[in-house]
Amino acid sequence: MKPLQLFDAASSTFTYILSDPATREALIIDPVDEQLERDLAVLREHGLQLVWAVETHAHADHITSAGRLAELAGARLAAPAGCGIGTAATQLAHGDELRFGGERLQALHTPGHTAGSMSFVWRHHVFTGDTLLIGGCGRTDFQSGSAADLYRSITQVLFALPDETTVWPGHDYQGRSHSTIGHEKQHNPRVAGRSEAEFVSLMGSLQLPRPRRIDEAVPANLTSGLRHDIDGAALMQPRPVADASYAGDVSPQLAWEWVQAGDAVLVDVRTDAEREWVGFVPGAVPVAWKQWPGMALNPGFDEQIRAASGERKVVLLCRSGVRSIAAARRATQLGIEAYNILDGFEGDPDGQAHRGRLAGWRYLGLPWRQN
């Protein structure tokens, strides 16, 4: 049984539709906004009910149609937990499974192209996104990329699959459609026969042009393609949370506008050690939620967040969004209007270089300061 493979020529992106023949329930991987009508027509033609729209990562070269598929076809959204795609109700971790009819799709965390990138296994197929390409691999020079992580994802995770596993990549630029794990092990010039150090050196020497659509694609894809109107109006609205435990979630764009206007205070709730090691966000007030040793709750948090607020609302960031949500809830209990910033400040995962980036803010050209 094979997936339906569809192609967008403008971005050389493959989209895949998988289905259960008994129930006709289906799943789509990496849909492209400009191909929405095509994909809906394919679903109708095959009599399929779309139950999941899934991303391998937050793409930089095209805008997804996942959000629109959810609206039009009733699909549920699923995305890697480490990608900051806040509109996806299902945030996938390594080993998680999505069910469609009697079929299962298993998530594999394969960071490197981006920190949150995933591949997906279905039967004897693997959908590798930008992690492993036919005779190549994804780039690692932007968007939380790491060549060392990518090497380990390919050689330790994907190459651990059976050799006969069919590889379905996220892109191809030479007219090829698929490969196998065994073939890539033996013949992929990026990794075959190379040590990790050699791979890292090779990836560091590539002089690749900046993706043409990155400035519009990444912010749009962090909201499943639902917020990429020309004036960006939807990005500039807070999103309330269901339990009203804090004021809501905001995009980095909206948070930055509030801070620039003097309407809000930017608060960094990472530990002091993280800021020293990864980097500082200029203008952010440091109020740690937890501290080393032991990542214990900061006993001075209440007093410090009150002082930071000064009667203004606060917008909170951390590395991944977990602590900033917890801190926003506590600040709300203290009577402060508190918002969580949807994107986290990602550092260098292999610890080999002191660098960092605030994902959604970086694409606006906004600063961070390396220690």
RODO-2510 file (C-alpha; in nm, 4 decimals, decimal comma):
residues 371
     n   res          X          Y          Z
     1     m     0,0000     0,0000     0,0000
     2     k     0,1464     0,3349    -0,1100
     3     p     0,0715     0,6964    -0,0203
     4     l    -0,0657     0,9441    -0,2700
     5     q     0,2263     1,1727    -0,3542
     6     l     0,1467     1,5234    -0,4780
     7     f     0,3929     1,7914    -0,5901
     8     d     0,4061     2,1709    -0,5772
     9     a     0,6419     2,2850    -0,8515
    10     a     0,6901     2,6379    -0,7152
    11     s     0,8512     2,5157    -0,3921
    12     s     0,9429     2,1606    -0,5052
    13     t     0,7400     2,0373    -0,2069
    14     f     0,5872     1,6919    -0,1783
    15     t     0,2523     1,6520    -0,0032
    16     y     0,1344     1,3072     0,0993
    17     i    -0,2127     1,1660     0,1566
    18     l    -0,2440     0,8380     0,3470
    19     s    -0,5718     0,6549     0,3937
    20     d    -0,7364     0,3553     0,5522
    21     p    -0,9111     0,1563     0,2735
    22     a    -1,1765     0,0207     0,5082
    23     t    -1,3001     0,3430     0,6711
    24     r    -1,1791     0,5912     0,4041
    25     e    -1,0323     0,8084     0,6787
    26     a    -0,7246     0,9972     0,5595
    27     l    -0,4276     1,2012     0,6761
    28     i    -0,2303     1,4660     0,4865
    29     i     0,1347     1,5547     0,5464
    30     d     0,2833     1,8966     0,4583
    31     p     0,0003     2,0492     0,2517
    32     v     0,0732     2,3642     0,0492
    33     d    -0,1556     2,6673     0,0524
    34     e    -0,1522     2,7213    -0,3244
    35     q    -0,2555     2,3576    -0,3762
    36     l    -0,5612     2,3640    -0,1488
    37     e    -0,8155     2,3110    -0,4277
    38     r    -0,6077     2,0330    -0,5798
    39     d    -0,5870     1,8492    -0,2476
    40     l    -0,9601     1,8861    -0,1801
    41     a    -1,0295     1,7510    -0,5299
    42     v    -0,8040     1,4495    -0,4677
    43     l    -0,9865     1,3751    -0,1429
    44     r    -1,3233     1,3943    -0,3201
    45     e    -1,2013     1,1829    -0,6102
    46     h    -1,0936     0,9027    -0,3773
    47     g    -1,3905     0,9347    -0,1439
    48     l    -1,1720     1,0170     0,1574
    49     q    -1,2583     1,1864     0,4840
    50     l    -0,9649     1,3960     0,6046
    51     v    -0,9156     1,3544     0,9798
    52     w    -0,5591     1,4870     1,0284
    53     a    -0,3430     1,7600     0,8737
    54     v     0,0156     1,7077     0,9852
    55     e     0,3355     1,9128     0,9565
    56     t     0,6936     1,7824     0,9637
    57     h     0,8154     2,1284     1,0764
    58     a     0,7473     2,5004     1,0352
    59     h     0,8371     2,5507     0,6699
    60     a     1,0403     2,8428     0,5367
    61     d     0,9757     2,8001     0,1636
    62     h     0,5978     2,7777     0,1400
    63     i     0,2844     2,8479     0,3423
    64     t     0,0835     2,5546     0,4686
    65     s    -0,2865     2,5001     0,4037
    66     a    -0,3319     2,2931     0,7216
    67     g    -0,5462     2,5523     0,8958
    68     r    -0,7724     2,5970     0,5954
    69     l    -0,8063     2,2191     0,5605
    70     a    -0,9197     2,2114     0,9219
    71     e    -1,1832     2,4735     0,8448
    72     l    -1,3021     2,3259     0,5145
    73     a    -1,2603     1,9508     0,5637
    74     g    -1,2882     1,9172     0,9410
    75     a    -0,9339     1,7878     0,9859
    76     r    -0,7572     1,8098     1,3196
    77     l    -0,4148     1,9744     1,3283
    78     a    -0,1014     1,7988     1,4505
    79     a     0,2518     1,9392     1,4592
    80     p     0,5845     1,8678     1,6305
    81     a     0,5816     2,0031     1,9849
    82     g     0,9159     2,1766     1,9380
    83     c     0,8109     2,3881     1,6400
    84     g     0,5925     2,6461     1,8142
    85     i     0,2913     2,5888     1,5874
    86     g     0,0439     2,7013     1,8489
    87     t    -0,2680     2,6495     1,6346
    88     a    -0,2141     2,2715     1,6306
    89     a    -0,4174     2,1231     1,9161
    90     t    -0,2117     1,8023     1,9012
    91     q     0,1527     1,8707     1,9861
    92     l     0,3506     1,5609     1,8961
    93     a     0,6374     1,4097     2,0947
    94     h     0,8741     1,1336     1,9850
    95     g     0,6879     0,8027     1,9649
    96     d     0,3384     0,9519     1,9558
    97     e     0,0894     0,7972     1,7153
    98     l    -0,1933     0,9430     1,5094
    99     r    -0,4765     0,7074     1,4159
   100     f    -0,6875     0,7269     1,1024
   101     g    -0,9262     0,4356     1,0715
   102     g    -0,7281     0,1241     1,1503
   103     e    -0,3988     0,2844     1,0445
   104     r    -0,1305     0,4458     1,2607
   105     l     0,1302     0,7112     1,1877
   106     q     0,4219     0,7224     1,4328
   107     a     0,6182     1,0403     1,5048
   108     l     0,9988     1,0363     1,5218
   109     h     1,1773     1,3442     1,6551
   110     t     1,4508     1,4137     1,3995
   111     p     1,5920     1,7593     1,4803
   112     g     1,8602     1,9294     1,2783
   113     h     1,6912     2,1145     0,9941
   114     t     1,4928     2,2785     1,2740
   115     a     1,4991     2,1957     1,6430
   116     g     1,1477     2,0519     1,6339
   117     s     1,1565     1,8664     1,3016
   118     m     0,9888     1,5267     1,2841
   119     s     0,9706     1,2323     1,0484
   120     f     0,6719     0,9967     1,0366
   121     v     0,6578     0,6190     0,9959
   122     w     0,3596     0,4435     0,8370
   123     r     0,3805     0,0707     0,7693
   124     h     0,7063     0,0292     0,5728
   125     h     0,7238     0,3960     0,4708
   126     v     0,8940     0,6952     0,6328
   127     f     0,8095     1,0579     0,5528
   128     t     1,1247     1,2535     0,6239
   129     g     1,0302     1,6165     0,5583
   130     d     1,3500     1,8199     0,5252
   131     t     1,5546     1,5856     0,7457
   132     l     1,6580     1,3308     0,4828
   133     l     1,6271     1,3989     0,1104
   134     i     1,7131     1,1756    -0,1826
   135     g     2,0896     1,2052    -0,2082
   136     g     2,0889     1,4970     0,0342
   137     c     1,9468     1,6481     0,3500
   138     g     1,7917     1,9675     0,4767
   139     r     1,9999     2,2764     0,5412
   140     t     2,1021     2,3647     0,8963
   141     d     2,2088     2,7288     0,8727
   142     f     1,8906     2,9002     0,9988
   143     q     1,5669     2,8467     1,1952
   144     s     1,7251     2,6680     1,4965
   145     g     1,9237     2,4348     1,2711
   146     s     2,2062     2,2142     1,3969
   147     a     2,4295     2,0051     1,1720
   148     a     2,5329     1,7811     1,4628
   149     d     2,1691     1,7136     1,5499
   150     l     2,0849     1,6434     1,1874
   151     y     2,3674     1,3924     1,1547
   152     r     2,2465     1,2054     1,4624
   153     s     1,8832     1,2181     1,3464
   154     i     1,9763     1,0629     1,0137
   155     t     2,2322     0,8074     1,1278
   156     q     2,0838     0,7063     1,4640
   157     v     1,7081     0,7436     1,4104
   158     l     1,6274     0,7114     1,0401
   159     f     1,9081     0,4725     0,9513
   160     a     1,7923     0,2491     1,2384
   161     l     1,4808     0,1699     1,0329
   162     p     1,4864    -0,1435     0,8129
   163     d     1,6831    -0,0990     0,4910
   164     e     1,3753    -0,1730     0,2800
   165     t     1,1807     0,1177     0,4338
   166     t     1,0682     0,3520     0,1559
   167     v     1,1857     0,7113     0,2017
   168     w     0,9367     0,9796     0,0961
   169     p     1,1126     1,3194     0,1217
   170     g     0,9647     1,6647     0,1724
   171     h     1,1343     1,7984    -0,1407
   172     d     1,3171     1,6918    -0,4509
   173     y     1,4669     1,9169    -0,7136
   174     q     1,5690     1,6576    -0,9744
   175     g     1,2462     1,4756    -1,0605
   176     r     1,2885     1,1852    -0,8191
   177     s     0,9996     1,0608    -0,6068
   178     h     1,1314     0,8210    -0,3412
   179     s     1,4248     0,6162    -0,2205
   180     t     1,4971     0,3583     0,0496
   181     i     1,6795     0,3697     0,3798
   182     g     1,9278     0,1110     0,2523
   183     h     2,0040     0,3138    -0,0601
   184     e     2,0574     0,6357     0,1362
   185     k     2,2843     0,4600     0,3851
   186     q     2,5087     0,3488     0,1014
   187     h     2,4843     0,6312    -0,1492
   188     n     2,3734     0,9603     0,0089
   189     p     2,6798     1,1833    -0,0518
   190     r     2,6048     1,4059     0,2470
   191     v     2,6277     1,1289     0,5081
   192     a     2,7452     0,7982     0,3594
   193     g     3,0924     0,7204     0,4945
   194     r     3,1204     1,0510     0,6796
   195     s     3,1875     1,1032     1,0484
   196     e     2,9831     1,3541     1,2431
   197     a     3,2732     1,6006     1,2376
   198     e     3,3065     1,5664     0,8602
   199     f     2,9326     1,6167     0,8148
   200     v     2,9307     1,9267     1,0358
   201     s     3,2239     2,0704     0,8414
   202     l     3,0509     2,0009     0,5096
   203     m     2,7249     2,1624     0,6178
   204     g     2,9129     2,4635     0,7489
   205     s     3,0814     2,5167     0,4130
   206     l     2,7594     2,5351     0,2099
   207     q     2,6822     2,8776     0,0718
   208     l     2,3064     2,8578     0,0251
   209     p     2,0805     3,1502    -0,0650
   210     r     1,8252     3,2659     0,1897
   211     p     1,4797     3,1134     0,1229
   212     r     1,2831     3,3643    -0,0827
   213     r     0,9613     3,3399     0,1190
   214     i     1,1032     3,2911     0,4687
   215     d     0,9846     3,6258     0,6056
   216     e     0,6212     3,5543     0,5217
   217     a     0,6236     3,1739     0,5396
   218     v     0,7581     3,1133     0,8896
   219     p     0,5239     3,3495     1,0785
   220     a     0,2288     3,2188     0,8750
   221     n     0,3214     2,8571     0,9364
   222     l     0,3451     2,9122     1,3116
   223     t    -0,0319     2,9656     1,2909
   224     s    -0,1041     2,6800     1,0435
   225     g    -0,1292     2,9270     0,7548
   226     l    -0,4296     3,1054     0,9029
   227     r    -0,2622     3,4418     0,9694
   228     h    -0,0792     3,5549     0,6599
   229     d    -0,3080     3,8280     0,5328
   230     i    -0,1312     4,1230     0,3712
   231     d    -0,1498     4,3579     0,6672
   232     g    -0,0878     4,0829     0,9223
   233     a    -0,3989     4,1841     1,1153
   234     a    -0,4641     3,8399     1,2592
   235     l    -0,1127     3,8197     1,3999
   236     m    -0,1837     4,1369     1,5928
   237     q    -0,4658     3,9985     1,8041
   238     p    -0,4195     3,8117     2,1339
   239     r    -0,5598     3,4609     2,1465
   240     p    -0,7582     3,3850     2,4644
   241     v    -0,7017     3,0560     2,6470
   242     a    -0,9926     2,8239     2,7136
   243     d    -0,9599     2,8134     3,0920
   244     a    -0,8942     3,1893     3,1262
   245     s    -0,6087     3,1123     3,3672
   246     y    -0,4089     3,3966     3,2084
   247     a    -0,4901     3,6752     2,9632
   248     g    -0,3939     3,4848     2,6502
   249     d    -0,1253     3,3908     2,3978
   250     v     0,0329     3,6528     2,1717
   251     s     0,2558     3,6419     1,8677
   252     p     0,6060     3,7869     1,8956
   253     q     0,4929     4,0586     1,6543
   254     l     0,2126     4,1748     1,8821
   255     a     0,4280     4,1470     2,1945
   256     w     0,6979     4,3609     2,0329
   257     e     0,4439     4,6238     1,9278
   258     w     0,3126     4,6477     2,2844
   259     v     0,6654     4,6757     2,4256
   260     q     0,7660     4,9446     2,1759
   261     a     0,4526     5,1426     2,2560
   262     g     0,5230     5,1247     2,6291
   263     d     0,2028     4,9277     2,6903
   264     a     0,3725     4,6110     2,8136
   265     v     0,6878     4,4872     2,9819
   266     l     0,8836     4,2016     2,8257
   267     v     0,9769     3,9489     3,0955
   268     d     1,2257     3,6645     3,0468
   269     v     1,1460     3,3788     3,2881
   270     r     1,4432     3,1586     3,1938
   271     t     1,7050     3,0847     3,4564
   272     d     2,0016     3,3162     3,5052
   273     a     2,2245     3,0336     3,3807
   274     e     2,0287     3,0001     3,0557
   275     r     2,0554     3,3701     2,9822
   276     e     2,4288     3,3655     3,0452
   277     w     2,4817     3,0600     2,8271
   278     v     2,2338     3,1069     2,5425
   279     g     2,1916     3,4807     2,5129
   280     f     1,9953     3,7834     2,6238
   281     v     1,6933     3,9535     2,4719
   282     p     1,7594     4,3286     2,4886
   283     g     1,5020     4,5125     2,6932
   284     a     1,3683     4,2012     2,8655
   285     v     1,3398     4,2076     3,2443
   286     p     1,4866     3,8870     3,3959
   287     v     1,2431     3,7278     3,6415
   288     a     1,3271     3,3572     3,6645
   289     w     1,0368     3,1184     3,7210
   290     k     1,2733     2,8451     3,8370
   291     q     1,6409     2,8495     3,9242
   292     w     1,9300     2,6123     3,9608
   293     p     2,0215     2,4085     4,1562
   294     g     1,7404     2,1643     4,1075
   295     m     1,5201     2,3993     3,9018
   296     a     1,3329     2,4975     4,2170
   297     l     1,0613     2,7616     4,2013
   298     n     1,2024     3,1092     4,2489
   299     p     1,0831     3,2253     4,5955
   300     g     1,1146     3,5884     4,4895
   301     f     0,9006     3,5551     4,1764
   302     d     0,5893     3,7300     4,3135
   303     e     0,7769     4,0370     4,4336
   304     q     0,9910     4,0565     4,1185
   305     i     0,7038     4,0232     3,8703
   306     r     0,5043     4,2911     4,0536
   307     a     0,8029     4,5242     4,0384
   308     a     0,8603     4,4467     3,6698
   309     s     0,4974     4,5105     3,5782
   310     g     0,4605     4,8530     3,7363
   311     e     0,0866     4,8589     3,6548
   312     r     0,1483     4,7543     3,2923
   313     k     0,0672     4,4201     3,1330
   314     v     0,3504     4,1714     3,0955
   315     v     0,4452     3,9473     2,8031
   316     l     0,6495     3,6466     2,9089
   317     l     0,9009     3,4304     2,7236
   318     c     1,1035     3,1212     2,8096
   319     r     1,2840     2,8593     2,6039
   320     s     0,9856     2,6519     2,4888
   321     g     0,6693     2,8073     2,6324
   322     v     0,6118     2,5764     2,9301
   323     r     0,7500     2,8024     3,2026
   324     s     0,6131     3,1220     3,0488
   325     i     0,2615     2,9774     3,0625
   326     a     0,3059     2,8731     3,4265
   327     a     0,4474     3,2162     3,5100
   328     a     0,1615     3,3902     3,3263
   329     r    -0,0884     3,1946     3,5342
   330     r     0,0823     3,2960     3,8575
   331     a     0,1088     3,6593     3,7508
   332     t    -0,2637     3,6566     3,6724
   333     q    -0,3344     3,5301     4,0238
   334     l    -0,1415     3,8321     4,1497
   335     g    -0,3718     4,0656     3,9572
   336     i    -0,1355     4,1313     3,6640
   337     e    -0,2535     4,1199     3,3022
   338     a    -0,0154     3,8530     3,1749
   339     y     0,0358     3,7002     2,8290
   340     n     0,2440     3,4107     2,7032
   341     i     0,4552     3,4658     2,3901
   342     l     0,3946     3,1760     2,1528
   343     d     0,7578     3,1255     2,0461
   344     g     1,0450     3,0357     2,2731
   345     f     1,4079     3,1359     2,2835
   346     e     1,6020     2,8370     2,1481
   347     g     1,9662     2,7842     2,2288
   348     d     2,2318     2,5607     2,0793
   349     p     2,1156     2,2049     2,1608
   350     d     2,4569     2,0415     2,1351
   351     g     2,6235     2,2911     2,3676
   352     q     2,9114     2,3477     2,1291
   353     a     2,8542     2,7170     2,0683
   354     h     2,6965     2,9914     2,2738
   355     r     2,4260     3,1230     2,0477
   356     g     2,0498     3,1706     2,0587
   357     r     1,7512     3,2969     1,8693
   358     l     1,4017     3,4047     1,9560
   359     a     1,2183     3,2212     1,6801
   360     g     0,9282     3,4455     1,5814
   361     w     1,1179     3,7673     1,6595
   362     r     1,4216     3,6768     1,4540
   363     y     1,2265     3,6912     1,1302
   364     l     1,1308     4,0519     1,2081
   365     g     1,4987     4,1379     1,2310
   366     l     1,4710     4,2023     1,6038
   367     p     1,7778     4,1659     1,8226
   368     w     1,9099     3,9179     2,0701
   369     r     2,2418     3,9530     2,2438
   370     q     2,4963     3,6768     2,2661
   371     n     2,6932     3,6567     2,5860
***
